[in-house]
Amino acid sequence: MLLTGLSAVTAAPEAAAASTLGIDKTASLATAQPGDEFRYVLVPRCSGLTESCVNAVVTDVLPPEVQVTALPNSNADRLVAYDPATGG
């Protein structure tokens, strides 16, 4: 609250900034050749804990040349799914 002269002025509360969802992608190889095995990791980041990050869905479509041989298990925090027909 600011006092100016004899009147009081109340500042409006600042609106909370919306959370931003980001993804860090890493691979165990910088360059892969046909037949090479590598690990590909997606790590989600969220700048806050607001609704915009809760229950977010990430879809990452793989090139047709990549053959998926293993996936992490789904758990209470994440659902892991892969559709070989679409690569996603």
MILO-870553 format. One record per residue: residue number from 1; residue in one letter; x, y, z of N, C-alpha, C in turn. Coordinates in nm, 4 decimals. Example, Ala and Ser with C-alpha at 12.3 -4.5 7.8 and 13.67 -1.06 7.14 Angstrom:
BEGIN
1;a;1.3190;-0.5690;0.7800;1.2300;-0.4500;0.7800;1.3200;-0.3300;0.7800
2;s;1.2850;-0.2250;0.7080;1.3670;-0.1060;0.7140;1.2900;0.0030;0.7870
# end
This chain:
BEGIN
1;m;0.0852;-0.1168;0.0000;0.0000;0.0000;0.0000;0.0895;0.1228;0.0000
2;l;0.0564;0.2206;-0.0828;0.1299;0.3462;-0.0903;0.0419;0.4576;-0.0367
3;l;0.0989;0.5452;0.0422;0.0259;0.6612;0.0910;0.0739;0.7835;0.0157
4;t;-0.0175;0.8521;-0.0517;0.0171;0.9738;-0.1251;-0.0746;1.0849;-0.0778
5;g;-0.0177;1.1821;-0.0134;-0.1000;1.2901;0.0412;-0.1936;1.2338;0.1455
6;l;-0.3238;1.2524;0.1246;-0.4216;1.2028;0.2194;-0.4953;1.0794;0.1690
7;s;-0.4605;1.0299;0.0489;-0.5322;0.9143;-0.0031;-0.4409;0.7918;-0.0032
8;a;-0.4997;0.6758;0.0086;-0.4252;0.5505;0.0069;-0.4442;0.4844;-0.1297
9;v;-0.3371;0.4345;-0.1864;-0.3411;0.3653;-0.3151;-0.2911;0.2234;-0.2921
10;t;-0.3704;0.1262;-0.3292;-0.3314;-0.0137;-0.3139;-0.2882;-0.0675;-0.4494
11;a;-0.1691;-0.1248;-0.4543;-0.1192;-0.1825;-0.5794;-0.1891;-0.3159;-0.6038
12;a;-0.2230;-0.3425;-0.7294;-0.2857;-0.4705;-0.7654;-0.1829;-0.5814;-0.7519
13;p;-0.2255;-0.6973;-0.7013;-0.1304;-0.8086;-0.6896;-0.0839;-0.8537;-0.8270
14;e;0.0425;-0.8928;-0.8362;0.0957;-0.9408;-0.9638;0.0409;-1.0786;-0.9928
15;a;0.0052;-1.1015;-1.1174;-0.0431;-1.2327;-1.1577;0.0734;-1.3311;-1.1603
16;a;0.0475;-1.4536;-1.1167;0.1517;-1.5561;-1.1187;0.1850;-1.5910;-1.2632
17;a;0.3118;-1.5993;-1.2915;0.3545;-1.6363;-1.4267;0.3180;-1.7821;-1.4526
18;a;0.2746;-1.8099;-1.5729;0.2415;-1.9474;-1.6100;0.3687;-2.0311;-1.6134
19;s;0.3566;-2.1544;-1.5731;0.4709;-2.2447;-1.5788;0.5029;-2.2788;-1.7236
20;t;0.6278;-2.3053;-1.7485;0.6726;-2.3411;-1.8820;0.7266;-2.4834;-1.8793
21;l;0.6810;-2.5648;-1.9725;0.7277;-2.7022;-1.9845;0.8390;-2.7069;-2.0876
22;g;0.9472;-2.7747;-2.0560;1.0581;-2.7905;-2.1487;1.1035;-2.9354;-2.1508
23;i;1.1786;-2.9728;-2.2499;1.2293;-3.1092;-2.2643;1.3782;-3.1035;-2.2946
24;d;1.4559;-3.1786;-2.2194;1.5975;-3.1981;-2.2506;1.6094;-3.3353;-2.3161
25;k;1.6712;-3.3401;-2.4344;1.6931;-3.4660;-2.5055;1.8424;-3.4939;-2.5110
26;t;1.8795;-3.6160;-2.4796;2.0198;-3.6556;-2.4909;2.0269;-3.7946;-2.5534
27;a;2.1386;-3.8215;-2.6171;2.1648;-3.9538;-2.6730;2.3046;-3.9958;-2.6298
28;s;2.3231;-4.1272;-2.6133;2.4526;-4.1776;-2.5674;2.5588;-4.1730;-2.6773
29;l;2.5189;-4.1479;-2.8015;2.6130;-4.1330;-2.9132;2.5895;-3.9994;-2.9818
30;a;2.6975;-3.9315;-3.0178;2.6832;-3.8066;-3.0926;2.6417;-3.8359;-3.2366
31;t;2.6955;-3.9436;-3.2934;2.6634;-3.9856;-3.4295;2.6445;-4.1363;-3.4289
32;a;2.5359;-4.1834;-3.4872;2.5095;-4.3273;-3.4928;2.5199;-4.3766;-3.6358
33;q;2.5713;-4.4952;-3.6492;2.5804;-4.5631;-3.7784;2.4780;-4.6763;-3.7791
34;p;2.4350;-4.7215;-3.8964;2.3407;-4.8340;-3.9005;2.3922;-4.9519;-3.8181
35;g;2.3056;-5.0031;-3.7317;2.3418;-5.1161;-3.6455;2.3909;-5.0743;-3.5073
36;d;2.4283;-4.9469;-3.4878;2.4727;-4.9005;-3.3562;2.3556;-4.8980;-3.2586
37;e;2.3820;-4.9366;-3.1353;2.2838;-4.9224;-3.0295;2.3157;-4.7962;-2.9520
38;f;2.2126;-4.7249;-2.9115;2.2338;-4.6048;-2.8313;2.1146;-4.5843;-2.7407
39;r;2.1366;-4.5040;-2.6402;2.0310;-4.4704;-2.5443;1.9859;-4.3275;-2.5717
40;y;1.8547;-4.3089;-2.5759;1.7928;-4.1806;-2.6064;1.7059;-4.1451;-2.4858
41;v;1.7306;-4.0296;-2.4251;1.6635;-3.9944;-2.2999;1.5916;-3.8601;-2.3140
42;l;1.4664;-3.8560;-2.2709;1.3892;-3.7321;-2.2624;1.3691;-3.7002;-2.1145
43;v;1.4045;-3.5792;-2.0749;1.3860;-3.5367;-1.9363;1.2998;-3.4110;-1.9361
44;p;1.1788;-3.4206;-1.8787;1.0923;-3.3018;-1.8754;1.1379;-3.2030;-1.7681
45;r;1.1171;-3.0754;-1.7960;1.1445;-2.9681;-1.6994;1.0187;-2.8834;-1.6896
46;c;0.9915;-2.8337;-1.5698;0.8780;-2.7443;-1.5497;0.9231;-2.6310;-1.4599
47;s;0.8934;-2.5087;-1.5003;0.9396;-2.3919;-1.4249;0.8559;-2.3673;-1.2989
48;g;0.7508;-2.4436;-1.2781;0.6671;-2.4279;-1.1599;0.5775;-2.5484;-1.1439
49;l;0.4835;-2.5374;-1.0540;0.3927;-2.6495;-1.0280;0.2480;-2.6104;-1.0539
50;t;0.2250;-2.5344;-1.1589;0.0892;-2.4928;-1.1906;0.0256;-2.5910;-1.2872
51;e;-0.0988;-2.5702;-1.3165;-0.1744;-2.6602;-1.4024;-0.1126;-2.6823;-1.5398
52;s;-0.0382;-2.5855;-1.5916;0.0128;-2.6007;-1.7275;0.1157;-2.7130;-1.7421
53;c;0.1697;-2.7628;-1.6321;0.2655;-2.8737;-1.6403;0.2079;-3.0047;-1.5875
54;v;0.0993;-2.9981;-1.5126;0.0406;-3.1186;-1.4556;-0.0245;-3.1994;-1.5674
55;n;0.0057;-3.3280;-1.5707;-0.0497;-3.4210;-1.6712;-0.0149;-3.3819;-1.8149
56;a;0.0995;-3.3208;-1.8342;0.1436;-3.2853;-1.9694;0.1696;-3.4130;-2.0497
57;v;0.1492;-3.4045;-2.1790;0.1735;-3.5175;-2.2689;0.2849;-3.4780;-2.3642
58;v;0.3863;-3.5635;-2.3748;0.4979;-3.5402;-2.4658;0.4943;-3.6491;-2.5718
59;t;0.4971;-3.6079;-2.6971;0.5038;-3.7021;-2.8085;0.6308;-3.6719;-2.8866
60;d;0.7140;-3.7726;-2.9028;0.8388;-3.7563;-2.9762;0.8421;-3.8638;-3.0839
61;v;0.8261;-3.8238;-3.2082;0.8216;-3.9183;-3.3199;0.9636;-3.9475;-3.3655
62;l;0.9955;-4.0763;-3.3730;1.1292;-4.1195;-3.4140;1.1351;-4.1371;-3.5652
63;p;1.2532;-4.1141;-3.6232;1.2678;-4.1374;-3.7680;1.2460;-4.2859;-3.7990
64;p;1.1997;-4.3176;-3.9186;1.1728;-4.4583;-3.9517;1.2972;-4.5463;-3.9480
65;e;1.4156;-4.4871;-3.9575;1.5395;-4.5657;-3.9542;1.5731;-4.6164;-3.8138
66;v;1.5097;-4.5627;-3.7116;1.5401;-4.6016;-3.5738;1.4518;-4.7190;-3.5343
67;q;1.5157;-4.8254;-3.4866;1.4437;-4.9430;-3.4396;1.4455;-4.9411;-3.2876
68;v;1.3280;-4.9395;-3.2260;1.3178;-4.9387;-3.0808;1.3337;-5.0814;-3.0304
69;t;1.4325;-5.1015;-2.9416;1.4572;-5.2348;-2.8870;1.4201;-5.2463;-2.7403
70;a;1.4070;-5.1338;-2.6697;1.3699;-5.1367;-2.5277;1.3115;-5.0016;-2.4889
71;l;1.2176;-5.0042;-2.3959;1.1573;-4.8825;-2.3426;1.1557;-4.8912;-2.1901
72;p;1.1601;-4.7768;-2.1215;1.1457;-4.7819;-1.9761;1.0023;-4.8224;-1.9405
73;n;0.9840;-4.8742;-1.8223;0.8508;-4.9130;-1.7785;0.7682;-4.7909;-1.7414
74;s;0.6386;-4.7999;-1.7620;0.5470;-4.6981;-1.7108;0.5425;-4.7134;-1.5596
75;n;0.5136;-4.6031;-1.4908;0.4969;-4.6080;-1.3454;0.3935;-4.5033;-1.3052
76;a;0.3822;-4.4753;-1.1776;0.2818;-4.3797;-1.1287;0.3083;-4.2383;-1.1802
77;d;0.4326;-4.2069;-1.2159;0.4682;-4.0726;-1.2606;0.4661;-4.0548;-1.4117
78;r;0.4695;-4.1654;-1.4871;0.4763;-4.1521;-1.6323;0.4146;-4.2735;-1.7009
79;l;0.3580;-4.2486;-1.8160;0.3062;-4.3535;-1.9032;0.3971;-4.3554;-2.0250
80;v;0.4554;-4.4707;-2.0535;0.5431;-4.4858;-2.1690;0.4708;-4.5718;-2.2709
81;a;0.4563;-4.5194;-2.3929;0.3900;-4.5937;-2.4988;0.4664;-4.5717;-2.6284
82;y;0.4613;-4.6722;-2.7137;0.5267;-4.6623;-2.8438;0.4400;-4.7329;-2.9468
83;d;0.4164;-4.6669;-3.0597;0.3398;-4.7240;-3.1692;0.4334;-4.7393;-3.2887
84;p;0.4786;-4.8636;-3.3165;0.5723;-4.8836;-3.4262;0.5168;-4.8402;-3.5621
85;a;0.3866;-4.8373;-3.5777;0.3278;-4.7971;-3.7058;0.3502;-4.6488;-3.7344
86;t;0.3569;-4.5677;-3.6296;0.3733;-4.4231;-3.6492;0.5095;-4.3712;-3.6039
87;g;0.5850;-4.4539;-3.5314;0.7141;-4.4093;-3.4783;0.6980;-4.3214;-3.3556
88;g;0.5794;-4.3132;-3.3017;0.5557;-4.2274;-3.1843;0.4871;-4.2992;-3.0732
# end
